């Protein structure tokens, strides 16, 4: 009962925002409380029900839709190859970028503290909210609307989504970081080439002083190297954050 009252209050207070996000998503909820729950980060609900369960469901729905798409799109690929491409499309970084593309973060309900700390831009929060929205759409309208949502925001332009990651110079940033720390020059190595020449996926690792720091994959070597460098930078940033908390 308390959870129901909470989401009813959220709905009435934020009804105009719901209409905006529904317009952006291209889907109108029959049960708007599902949308309210999908957008409720745990910091905003206290002891109430946040969006984790919907995120869990949405992750499964997203995985199904993407898996079927890749199964049909690449009939010559084996299970391992399909799994690697799927991982590139549904990882946290990619989902947060997609969610950021239509401004989902500004509609997420956060505590004042989380909001002030930049929660609306945190990849984990917006990626989780996107998965929760997919789960909510599935519960509200079934697999058809969920499929159309995923197709519109992820699958219609999936090749460019992967290519766009190469536009950020992660390799240059990683090189600067390593040179500043006197740790040597990053070395990139092709670990695997997946599929035929016209749809080849490259898997590349980056190492510094013999220590592997990240791996990435893409439809060109440049894309894969950029993604490997990005993973390395994320690892370095995580280490710095942990040291700052000690």
C-alpha positions as CSV (number, residue, x, y, z in Angstrom):
1,X,0.0,0.0,0.0
2,X,2.8,2.4,0.8
3,X,4.5,1.7,-2.5
4,X,1.3,2.2,-4.3
5,X,0.7,5.6,-2.6
6,X,4.3,6.6,-3.4
7,X,4.0,6.0,-7.1
8,X,0.5,7.6,-7.2
9,X,2.1,10.8,-5.7
10,X,5.0,10.6,-8.2
11,X,2.6,10.2,-11.1
12,X,0.3,13.1,-10.2
13,X,3.3,15.4,-9.3
14,X,5.1,14.7,-12.6
15,X,2.4,14.0,-15.1
16,X,3.6,16.7,-17.5
17,X,7.1,15.2,-17.5
18,X,5.7,11.8,-18.2
19,X,3.9,13.1,-21.2
20,X,7.2,14.6,-22.5
21,X,9.2,11.4,-22.0
22,X,6.4,9.3,-23.6
23,X,6.5,11.6,-26.6
24,X,10.2,11.3,-26.9
25,X,10.0,7.5,-26.6
26,X,7.1,7.1,-28.9
27,X,5.1,5.1,-26.5
28,X,2.1,6.1,-24.3
29,X,1.6,4.0,-21.2
30,X,-1.8,2.6,-20.3
31,X,-0.5,2.2,-16.7
32,X,1.6,5.3,-16.0
33,X,2.6,4.0,-12.6
34,X,4.9,1.5,-14.5
35,X,6.7,4.5,-16.0
36,X,7.0,6.1,-12.6
37,X,8.5,3.0,-11.2
38,X,10.9,2.6,-14.1
39,X,12.2,6.1,-13.6
40,X,12.6,5.8,-9.8
41,X,16.2,5.4,-8.7
42,X,16.6,3.7,-5.3
43,X,17.9,7.0,-3.8
44,X,14.5,8.6,-4.4
45,X,12.1,6.1,-2.8
46,X,13.6,5.4,0.6
47,X,12.1,2.1,1.7
48,X,9.8,2.0,-1.4
49,X,10.1,0.0,-4.5
50,X,12.7,1.4,-7.0
51,X,13.3,0.3,-10.6
52,X,15.6,-2.7,-10.0
53,X,13.0,-5.3,-10.7
54,X,12.0,-3.6,-13.9
55,X,15.6,-3.2,-14.9
56,X,16.0,-7.0,-14.4
57,X,13.1,-7.7,-16.7
58,X,14.1,-5.1,-19.2
59,X,17.6,-6.6,-19.4
60,X,16.1,-9.9,-20.4
61,X,13.7,-8.4,-23.0
62,X,16.5,-6.3,-24.5
63,X,18.7,-9.4,-24.7
64,X,15.9,-11.3,-26.5
65,X,15.2,-8.6,-29.0
66,X,18.9,-8.0,-29.8
67,X,19.7,-11.7,-30.0
68,X,16.9,-12.3,-32.5
69,X,18.0,-9.3,-34.6
70,X,21.6,-10.5,-34.7
71,X,20.5,-14.1,-35.4
72,X,18.6,-13.0,-38.4
73,X,21.1,-10.3,-39.6
74,X,24.2,-12.5,-39.4
75,X,23.1,-16.1,-40.4
76,X,26.7,-17.1,-41.0
77,X,27.9,-16.2,-37.5
78,X,28.3,-18.8,-34.7
79,X,27.1,-18.4,-31.2
80,X,30.4,-16.9,-29.9
81,X,30.5,-14.3,-32.6
82,X,26.9,-13.3,-32.0
83,X,27.5,-13.1,-28.3
84,X,30.4,-10.7,-28.8
85,X,28.4,-8.3,-31.0
86,X,25.5,-8.4,-28.6
87,X,27.8,-7.5,-25.7
88,X,28.9,-4.4,-27.7
89,X,25.3,-3.2,-28.1
90,X,24.0,-3.8,-24.6
91,X,26.9,-2.8,-22.3
92,X,26.5,0.0,-19.8
93,X,28.5,2.5,-21.8
94,X,26.4,2.0,-25.0
95,X,23.1,2.0,-23.2
96,X,23.9,5.2,-21.3
97,X,24.9,6.9,-24.5
98,X,21.6,5.9,-26.1
99,X,19.7,7.1,-23.1
100,X,21.6,10.3,-23.1
101,X,20.7,10.8,-26.8
102,X,17.1,11.4,-25.9
103,X,17.6,12.9,-22.5
104,X,16.3,10.1,-20.3
105,X,18.5,11.2,-17.4
106,X,16.5,14.4,-16.8
107,X,13.3,12.4,-16.2
108,X,14.8,10.0,-13.6
109,X,13.7,10.5,-10.0
110,X,16.7,11.0,-7.7
111,X,17.3,12.1,-4.2
112,X,18.5,15.7,-3.9
113,X,21.9,14.4,-2.8
114,X,22.2,12.0,-5.8
115,X,21.0,14.8,-8.1
116,X,23.6,17.3,-6.8
117,X,26.4,14.7,-7.2
118,X,25.6,14.4,-11.0
119,X,23.5,11.3,-10.9
120,X,21.6,12.3,-14.0
121,X,24.8,11.9,-16.0
122,X,26.1,8.7,-14.3
123,X,26.2,5.9,-16.9
124,X,25.0,3.2,-14.4
125,X,21.9,5.2,-13.4
126,X,20.8,6.2,-16.9
127,X,21.6,2.7,-18.4
128,X,19.6,1.0,-15.6
129,X,16.7,3.4,-16.2
130,X,16.7,2.6,-19.9
131,X,16.5,-1.1,-19.2
132,X,13.8,-0.5,-16.6
133,X,11.8,1.5,-19.2
134,X,12.1,-1.4,-21.6
135,X,10.7,-3.7,-18.9
136,X,7.9,-1.3,-18.2
137,X,6.9,-1.1,-21.9
138,X,6.9,-4.9,-22.1
139,X,4.6,-5.2,-19.1
140,X,2.3,-2.5,-20.3
141,X,2.1,-3.3,-24.0
142,X,3.8,-6.7,-24.6
143,X,6.7,-7.7,-26.7
144,X,5.6,-5.8,-29.8
145,X,6.0,-2.3,-28.4
146,X,9.2,-3.3,-26.6
147,X,10.6,-4.6,-29.8
148,X,9.7,-1.4,-31.6
149,X,11.3,0.7,-28.9
150,X,14.6,-1.3,-29.0
151,X,14.6,-1.3,-32.8
152,X,14.1,2.5,-32.9
153,X,16.8,3.5,-30.5
154,X,19.3,0.7,-30.9
155,X,18.9,-1.6,-33.8
156,X,18.0,0.7,-36.7
157,X,21.4,2.4,-36.5
158,X,23.4,-0.2,-34.6
159,X,26.4,0.0,-37.0
160,X,26.7,3.8,-36.6
161,X,26.4,3.4,-32.8
162,X,29.5,1.3,-32.8
163,X,31.3,3.6,-35.3
164,X,30.5,6.7,-33.3
165,X,32.7,5.5,-30.4
166,X,35.7,6.0,-32.6
167,X,35.0,9.7,-32.9
168,X,36.3,10.3,-29.3
169,X,40.0,10.1,-29.0
170,X,40.3,7.6,-26.2
171,X,43.7,6.4,-27.7
172,X,45.1,9.9,-27.4
173,X,43.9,10.4,-23.9
174,X,45.3,7.0,-22.8
175,X,48.7,7.8,-24.4
176,X,48.9,11.1,-22.6
177,X,48.0,9.5,-19.3
178,X,50.6,6.8,-19.7
179,X,53.3,9.2,-20.7
180,X,52.5,11.5,-17.8
181,X,52.9,8.5,-15.5
182,X,56.1,7.4,-17.2
183,X,54.5,4.0,-17.9
184,X,55.4,3.6,-21.5
185,X,53.4,3.6,-24.8
186,X,50.2,1.6,-25.1
187,X,50.5,-1.4,-27.5
188,X,47.4,-2.6,-29.5
189,X,47.1,-6.1,-30.7
190,X,44.5,-7.9,-32.8
191,X,43.3,-10.8,-30.8
192,X,40.6,-12.0,-33.2
193,X,38.8,-11.3,-36.4
194,X,35.2,-12.4,-36.5
195,X,33.2,-13.1,-39.7
196,X,33.6,-12.5,-43.4
197,X,35.4,-9.5,-44.8
198,X,32.3,-7.5,-45.6
199,X,31.0,-7.7,-42.0
200,X,34.2,-8.4,-40.1
201,X,34.4,-7.6,-36.4
202,X,37.9,-6.9,-34.9
203,X,38.7,-7.8,-31.3
204,X,41.8,-5.8,-30.1
205,X,43.6,-5.6,-26.7
206,X,45.7,-2.7,-25.3
207,X,48.6,-3.4,-23.1
208,X,51.1,-1.2,-21.3
209,X,54.4,-2.7,-20.1
210,X,53.1,-6.1,-20.8
211,X,49.9,-5.7,-18.7
212,X,46.6,-5.9,-20.6
213,X,44.5,-3.0,-19.6
214,X,41.5,-3.3,-21.9
215,X,39.9,-5.0,-24.9
216,X,37.5,-3.7,-27.5
217,X,35.7,-4.7,-30.6
218,X,34.4,-2.9,-33.7
219,X,33.8,-3.1,-37.4
220,X,37.2,-1.5,-38.1
221,X,40.5,-1.7,-36.2
222,X,40.3,1.9,-35.3
223,X,36.9,1.4,-33.6
224,X,38.2,-1.6,-31.7
225,X,41.3,0.2,-30.6
226,X,39.3,3.2,-29.4
227,X,37.0,0.9,-27.4
228,X,39.9,-0.9,-25.9
229,X,41.5,2.4,-24.9
230,X,38.2,3.5,-23.4
231,X,38.0,0.4,-21.2
232,X,41.6,1.0,-20.1
233,X,40.7,4.6,-19.1
234,X,37.6,3.4,-17.2
235,X,39.8,1.0,-15.3
236,X,42.2,3.8,-14.4
237,X,39.4,6.1,-13.4
238,X,38.0,3.4,-11.2
239,X,41.3,2.9,-9.5
240,X,41.7,6.6,-8.8
241,X,38.1,6.7,-7.4
242,X,38.9,3.8,-5.0
243,X,42.1,5.4,-3.9
244,X,40.3,8.7,-3.2
245,X,37.8,6.8,-0.9
246,X,40.5,5.1,1.1
